[in-house]
């Protein structure tokens, strides 16, 4: 689960969030963005040139000053002393077993990160949000959402067992970061044989969700226009009562993926740490292109991962 909110080819809270969006397919490294420094005094942690601070989700954003925040997602920059990227390009090789996927039949999905032009070289991956690869599987109509985590094997690839519940068109996203390089995103459309799912046509904003006694509401602090940082808040209830004892999922209280209607734009959003455990979870994000988007929320409560979904329509830049 790269502003990084761009057409898919390679690179997401009123609060602060780690968010990552990216072009799927293209694995080229993004340009380095260096935030300005005020030139702190030598001998201090923020001494210019003494340390490098970078965004955990946008490693191309760097600064030499402690305390700076990412202009793309608002997350605090962390002390890394690492370059933004190693200058290499990457791609993700996908191999399904069997090659023809069939609904209701178990399959093994294999993913091999490769350095473009040097495909035989091993590509070690960094752990991001507790996993090396976040695999997002959605139906082409964005009516279905699944989140898996392929595991490393002795063959040098990452595999996960998965059974598609229905046939039809799906899109696979792999959210990963090669060690020492920037965040990457793989994307592959797949066709699954068997009884097909009934496509859903999403159109209007839907900012509420309910299932199994749980409900969630989505709200933004500004109108949904492109080109601005937006505060996003999700409030979770159970049986009409606020949920104040959320457990962490992937190192945070909530996990959000946002995908455009054509599945060509992908945004992976994590909230920053907060002192309480709900009911509100805050994020920051922004959109670079107008259109309809589906928002998928995952949260952990009472020992179970719950998945909610919303629909939003983003307009172009607001009139100045």
VENGIWO-V116745 format. One record per backbone hydrogen bond with DSSP energy under -1.0 kcal/mol. NH is the residue of the N-H (numbers start at 0). CO is the residue of the C=O. E is the energy in kcal/mol with one decimal. If there is no record, write none. Layout:
# VENGIWO-V116745
NH|CO|E / NH|CO|E
This chain:
# VENGIWO-V116745
7|263|-2.8 / 17|269|-2.5 / 19|267|-4.9 / 21|265|-1.3 / 24|184|-2.1 / 32|59|-3.9 / 34|61|-3.1 / 43|40|-1.4 / 46|43|-1.9 / 49|46|-2.5 / 52|62|-3.3 / 53|77|-2.7 / 54|60|-1.6 / 60|57|-2.6 / 61|32|-2.9 / 62|52|-2.2 / 67|64|-1.2 / 69|74|-2.9 / 73|69|-2.2 / 76|67|-2.4 / 77|53|-3.2 / 79|51|-2.6 / 80|51|-2.1 / 90|113|-2.3 / 92|111|-2.7 / 94|109|-2.6 / 96|107|-2.1 / 102|192|-3.3 / 103|163|-2.8 / 104|101|-1.9 / 106|161|-1.9 / 107|96|-2.9 / 108|159|-2.9 / 109|94|-2.0 / 110|157|-2.8 / 111|92|-2.6 / 113|90|-3.1 / 115|88|-2.3 / 117|114|-2.3 / 120|117|-1.8 / 125|176|-3.1 / 127|130|-2.9 / 130|127|-1.3 / 133|174|-2.1 / 134|147|-2.9 / 135|172|-2.6 / 136|145|-2.9 / 137|170|-2.3 / 138|143|-1.4 / 139|168|-2.8 / 141|138|-2.5 / 145|136|-2.3 / 147|134|-3.1 / 150|158|-2.6 / 152|156|-2.5 / 155|152|-1.8 / 157|110|-2.7 / 158|150|-2.5 / 159|108|-1.7 / 161|106|-2.8 / 166|194|-3.5 / 167|191|-2.8 / 169|189|-2.8 / 170|137|-2.8 / 171|187|-2.9 / 172|135|-2.8 / 173|185|-2.1 / 174|133|-2.6 / 175|183|-1.9 / 178|123|-2.5 / 180|177|-2.4 / 183|175|-3.5 / 184|9|-1.1 / 185|173|-2.6 / 187|171|-2.3 / 189|169|-2.8 / 191|167|-2.9 / 192|100|-2.8 / 196|166|-2.2 / 205|310|-2.8 / 208|215|-2.1 / 210|213|-2.4 / 213|210|-2.5 / 214|236|-2.3 / 215|208|-2.2 / 216|234|-1.9 / 217|206|-2.8 / 218|232|-2.1 / 220|230|-2.0 / 224|222|-1.9 / 225|314|-1.5 / 226|286|-2.4 / 229|284|-3.5 / 231|282|-2.6 / 232|218|-2.9 / 233|280|-2.4 / 234|216|-2.0 / 235|278|-2.2 / 236|214|-2.9 / 237|240|-3.0 / 238|212|-3.3 / 240|237|-2.0 / 242|235|-2.3 / 245|276|-2.7 / 246|299|-2.6 / 248|251|-3.9 / 254|297|-2.0 / 255|268|-3.0 / 256|295|-2.1 / 257|266|-3.5 / 258|293|-2.2 / 259|264|-2.3 / 260|291|-2.3 / 262|259|-2.2 / 266|257|-2.7 / 267|19|-5.0 / 268|255|-4.2 / 269|17|-4.3 / 271|15|-2.6 / 280|233|-2.6 / 282|231|-2.6 / 284|229|-2.0 / 290|313|-2.5 / 292|311|-2.9 / 293|258|-2.7 / 294|309|-2.3 / 295|256|-3.0 / 296|307|-2.4 / 297|254|-2.5 / 298|305|-2.0 / 300|303|-2.4 / 303|300|-1.3 / 305|298|-3.2 / 307|296|-2.6 / 309|294|-2.3 / 310|205|-1.9 / 311|292|-2.6 / 313|290|-3.1 / 314|223|-3.1
